[in-house]
């Protein structure tokens, strides 16, 4: 609720300071870059110190409390700084959190487990933009709407503390370790998978740029933009559950299906009216549901129990660098030609598909050798 509620209006909020599409894309992309690049350090530190809960807790506190502070922003520099700080907290928390989740889902199936986690996450992400919508329809300014998000932020931190008390050592939930990573080396399927995921990330677009496009082209009002984001998050939740189930059945090939379904979202989102934009937002949600669930589930299969957070951290660092580079490039191309930007996005995702196939084939061969 907290960070996704804020994310639904950060594009229009930044543009209210007079920033261009390229600048908004750069800030959003750089925030994502920080939010992923620092994960390798966080993941490595988590495995080294084994203080998974402490690192997760610090990350959540920074991530959540920086959001309502946006209500105090008086200029774009402070707003951009808090947006990037929120992503920094996310970087700190995620590798340790995902490692703990991988232990907890080892018996139920990583696809189902991470799919359920993403679905629950998106229930909150669907409600968050609705909170913002409720604030905006009462004539609250974009800046002050962020203040409403202090309530879910404090609730989340309370639940996190309760979970820490109840499950102090989640690593004990995974009885056996897989030997896919030895020493400091990652498997071949891990590297092929990393290339595919990086290409998808570079070709995808962060929602703030979608929101900015909707606003600049008068496709819809600010409150409708938040509602569309809520629809995207609801789609994300449903897609995560479906693709999580499918991942446990057919493995990485699931990502080929999700990529083919979602890669055409720029055509509808950037080149049509609000009804076409709705289709684009739904396709965007399908892509996000796959990326936030089964992309993480696959890493659990490619990594050793003792190096799980490091594997997540390194993967996310490369993924974030690709996301930042792609977002920055898309923003620059968008300012010159929307049609070329759409082609750029789709092309990168098309190139990713063969690498998912190669990774799946490599994983299958590795299983046969055992």
C-alpha positions in Angstrom: 0.0 0.0 0.0 2.7 2.4 1.0 5.3 2.5 -1.8 2.9 1.4 -4.6 0.4 4.1 -3.5 3.2 6.7 -3.8 4.5 5.2 -7.1 1.1 5.8 -8.7 1.5 9.6 -8.6 5.3 10.2 -8.5 5.4 10.8 -12.3 2.8 13.7 -12.2 4.2 14.8 -8.8 7.7 15.3 -10.3 6.2 16.9 -13.4 4.5 19.5 -11.2 7.9 20.9 -10.6 8.3 21.6 -14.3 10.5 18.6 -15.1 10.6 17.0 -18.6 9.7 13.4 -19.5 13.5 12.6 -19.9 14.2 14.0 -16.4 11.3 12.1 -14.8 12.4 8.9 -16.6 16.0 9.5 -15.4 14.9 10.0 -11.7 12.6 7.0 -11.8 15.3 4.9 -13.6 18.0 6.0 -11.3 15.9 5.2 -8.3 15.3 1.7 -9.7 19.1 1.5 -10.5 19.9 2.2 -6.8 17.1 -0.1 -5.7 18.8 -2.9 -7.5 22.5 -2.1 -7.7 22.9 -2.1 -3.9 21.3 -5.5 -3.6 24.5 -7.3 -4.3 26.2 -5.6 -1.3 23.1 -6.3 0.8 22.8 -9.9 -0.2 26.5 -10.6 0.3 26.4 -9.0 3.7 23.3 -11.0 4.7 25.0 -14.3 3.8 28.2 -13.2 5.5 26.7 -12.0 8.8 23.6 -14.3 8.8 21.7 -11.3 10.2 18.9 -11.6 7.7 16.2 -10.2 10.0 18.2 -7.2 11.1 19.1 -6.2 7.5 15.5 -6.8 6.4 14.1 -4.6 9.2 16.5 -1.7 8.5 15.6 -1.9 4.8 11.9 -1.9 5.5 12.1 1.1 7.9 14.0 3.2 5.3 11.8 2.1 2.5 8.4 2.8 4.2 9.1 5.9 6.2 10.6 7.9 3.4 7.2 7.7 1.5 5.0 9.9 3.8 8.0 12.3 4.1 7.3 13.2 0.5 4.4 15.3 1.8 7.1 17.7 3.2 8.8 18.1 -0.2 9.1 21.8 -1.2 11.2 21.3 -4.4 12.1 18.6 -6.9 15.5 17.9 -5.4 14.0 16.9 -2.0 11.3 14.9 -3.8 13.8 13.1 -6.0 16.0 12.4 -3.0 13.2 10.8 -1.0 12.1 8.7 -4.0 15.7 7.4 -4.4 15.9 6.8 -0.6 12.7 4.7 -0.7 14.3 2.6 -3.4 17.5 2.4 -1.3 15.5 0.8 1.5 14.1 -1.6 -0.9 17.6 -2.6 -2.0 18.7 -3.2 1.5 15.7 -5.4 2.5 15.0 -7.5 -0.6 17.9 -10.0 -0.9 17.7 -11.1 2.8 13.9 -11.2 2.6 13.9 -13.2 -0.7 16.4 -15.6 0.8 14.1 -16.2 3.8 11.1 -16.6 1.5 13.0 -19.2 -0.5 13.6 -21.2 2.6 9.9 -21.0 3.6 8.7 -22.0 0.1 11.2 -24.9 -0.4 8.5 -27.5 0.4 5.4 -25.9 -1.2 7.1 -25.1 -4.5 9.1 -21.9 -5.2 6.7 -20.9 -8.0 3.6 -21.2 -5.9 5.3 -19.6 -2.9 6.7 -16.5 -4.6 3.5 -16.2 -6.7 1.5 -16.1 -3.5 3.9 -13.6 -2.0 3.6 -11.3 -5.0 -0.2 -11.7 -5.1 -0.5 -10.7 -1.4 1.9 -7.8 -2.1 -0.3 -6.6 -5.0 -3.4 -6.7 -2.9 -1.8 -4.0 -0.9 -0.5 -2.4 -4.1 -4.0 -2.3 -5.5 -5.3 -0.7 -2.3 -2.5 1.9 -2.1 -3.4 3.8 -5.3 -7.1 3.8 -4.1 -6.0 5.5 -0.9 -4.3 8.2 -3.1 -7.4 8.4 -5.3 -9.6 9.0 -2.2 -7.2 11.7 -1.1 -7.2 13.4 -4.5 -11.0 13.4 -5.0 -11.3 15.4 -1.7 -9.2 18.1 -3.4 -6.0 17.1 -1.5 -2.9 18.2 -3.4 -0.5 15.6 -4.9 2.1 16.5 -2.3 -0.2 16.1 0.7 -1.7 12.9 -0.6 1.6 11.1 0.4 0.9 11.9 4.1 -2.0 9.5 4.1 0.4 6.6 3.5 1.9 6.8 7.1 -0.9 4.5 8.3 0.0 1.4 6.1 3.7 2.1 6.6 3.4 1.8 10.4 1.1 -1.2 10.1 3.6 -3.0 7.8 6.5 -2.4 10.3 4.4 -3.8 13.2 3.6 -7.0 11.2 7.3 -7.4 10.3 8.2 -7.2 14.0 5.6 -9.8 14.9 6.9 -12.2 12.1 10.5 -11.7 13.4 9.4 -12.8 16.9 7.5 -15.8 15.6 10.1 -17.1 13.0 13.6 -16.0 14.3 15.5 -18.6 12.1 13.7 -19.1 8.8 16.7 -20.9 7.3 15.7 -24.0 9.3 12.6 -24.3 7.2 14.7 -25.6 4.3 15.9 -29.0 5.2 18.2 -29.7 2.2 20.5 -27.5 0.0 20.8 -27.7 -3.7 24.4 -27.9 -5.1 23.9 -25.7 -8.2 26.4 -23.0 -7.0 29.8 -24.0 -5.7 32.3 -21.5 -4.3 31.9 -18.2 -5.9 30.7 -19.6 -9.3 27.2 -19.5 -10.7 25.8 -22.1 -13.1 25.5 -21.7 -16.9 21.7 -21.6 -16.7 22.0 -18.8 -14.1 24.1 -16.6 -16.5 21.8 -17.3 -19.5 18.8 -16.5 -17.3 20.5 -13.3 -16.2 21.0 -12.1 -19.8 17.3 -12.7 -20.6 16.0 -11.0 -17.5 18.3 -8.0 -18.1 17.0 -7.6 -21.6 13.4 -7.7 -20.3 14.2 -5.1 -17.7 15.9 -2.8 -20.3 12.8 -3.0 -22.5 10.3 -2.5 -19.8 9.0 0.9 -18.7 8.4 2.2 -15.1 4.9 3.3 -14.4 5.8 7.0 -13.6 6.6 7.4 -17.3 3.3 5.8 -18.3 1.5 8.2 -15.9 3.4 11.2 -17.3 2.4 10.2 -20.8 -1.2 9.9 -19.8 -1.1 13.3 -18.1 0.8 15.1 -20.9 -1.5 13.8 -23.6 -4.7 14.4 -21.6 -5.6 10.8 -21.9 -7.0 10.9 -18.3 -7.1 12.9 -15.1 -4.7 12.4 -12.1 -7.3 10.4 -10.1 -7.9 8.1 -13.1 -4.1 7.5 -13.5 -4.0 6.2 -9.9 -7.0 4.0 -10.7 -5.3 2.5 -13.7 -2.3 1.8 -11.6 -4.5 0.0 -9.1 -5.9 -2.1 -12.0 -2.3 -2.9 -13.1 -1.5 -4.1 -9.6 -4.6 -6.2 -9.5 -3.6 -7.8 -12.8 -0.1 -8.3 -11.3 -1.5 -10.2 -8.4 -3.6 -12.6 -10.6 -0.8 -13.1 -13.0 1.7 -13.9 -10.2 -0.6 -16.7 -8.9 -1.1 -18.2 -12.3 2.5 -18.0 -13.5 3.7 -19.2 -10.1 1.6 -22.3 -10.5 2.7 -22.7 -14.1 6.4 -22.3 -13.2 6.3 -25.3 -10.9 4.9 -27.3 -13.8 7.1 -26.2 -16.8 9.9 -24.1 -15.2 11.6 -21.1 -17.0 9.5 -21.6 -20.1 6.8 -19.8 -18.2 8.7 -16.6 -18.7 8.6 -17.0 -22.4 4.8 -17.1 -22.2 4.6 -14.1 -19.9 7.1 -12.1 -22.1 5.1 -12.8 -25.3 1.9 -11.7 -23.6 3.2 -8.5 -22.0 5.8 -7.2 -24.6 3.1 -5.4 -26.7 2.0 -3.1 -23.8 3.8 0.0 -25.2 1.7 -0.1 -28.4 -1.6 0.2 -26.4 -0.3 2.4 -23.6 1.5 5.0 -25.7 -0.3 5.0 -29.1 -4.0 4.9 -28.2 -6.8 6.5 -26.3 -7.7 5.7 -22.7 -9.4 2.4 -23.6 -6.3 1.2 -25.4 -4.3 2.6 -22.5 -6.3 0.3 -20.2 -5.3 -2.7 -22.3 -1.7 -1.5 -22.2 -1.8 -1.2 -18.4 -3.2 -4.7 -18.1 -0.5 -6.1 -20.3 2.1 -4.1 -18.2 0.6 -5.7 -15.1 1.0 -9.2 -16.5 4.7 -8.5 -17.2 5.2 -7.1 -13.7 3.5 -10.1 -12.1 5.9 -12.5 -13.8 9.0 -10.4 -13.1 8.2 -9.9 -9.4 7.3 -13.6 -8.8 8.7 -16.3 -11.0 11.9 -14.4 -11.8 12.7 -14.6 -8.1 11.5 -18.2 -7.9 14.0 -19.3 -10.6 16.9 -17.9 -8.6 16.0 -20.2 -5.7 16.5 -23.2 -8.0 19.8 -22.0 -9.3 21.4 -21.2 -6.0 22.9 -22.9 -2.9 21.1 -22.4 0.4 24.1 -20.8 2.0 24.6 -18.3 -0.9 21.0 -17.6 -1.6 21.0 -13.9 -0.7 24.2 -13.3 -2.7 22.6 -14.9 -5.7 19.6 -12.7 -5.4 21.7 -9.7 -4.8 23.9 -10.1 -7.8 21.0 -11.0 -10.1 19.1 -7.9 -8.9 22.1 -5.6 -9.3 22.5 -6.5 -13.0 18.7 -6.4 -13.5 18.6 -2.9 -12.0 21.5 -1.6 -14.1 19.6 -2.9 -17.2 16.4 -1.3 -16.0 18.1 2.1 -15.4 19.8 2.1 -18.8 16.6 1.1 -20.5 14.5 3.6 -18.7 17.0 6.5 -19.4 17.2 5.5 -23.1 13.5 5.1 -23.4 12.9 8.6 -21.9 15.4 10.2 -24.4 13.9 8.4 -27.3 10.4 9.2 -26.2 11.1 12.9 -26.3 12.2 12.5 -29.9 9.7 10.0 -31.2 7.1 8.0 -29.3 6.9 5.4 -32.1 10.6 4.7 -32.1 10.5 4.4 -28.3 7.7 1.8 -28.6 9.8 -0.2 -31.1 12.9 0.0 -28.8 10.9 -1.5 -25.9 9.4 -4.4 -27.9 12.6 -5.3 -29.7 14.6 -5.8 -26.4 11.9 -8.1 -25.0 11.8 -10.1 -28.2 15.6 -10.6 -28.1 15.2 -11.9 -24.5 13.0 -14.9 -25.5 15.8 -17.1 -27.0 17.9 -16.7 -23.8 15.0 -18.0 -21.7 14.9 -21.0 -23.9 18.7 -21.5 -23.7 18.5 -21.2 -19.9 15.7 -23.7 -19.6 17.6 -26.2 -21.9 20.7 -25.8 -19.8 18.8 -26.4 -16.6 17.2 -29.5 -18.1 20.6 -30.9 -19.1 22.0 -30.2 -15.6 19.1 -32.2 -14.1 19.8 -35.2 -16.4 23.5 -35.3 -15.3 22.5 -35.7 -11.6 
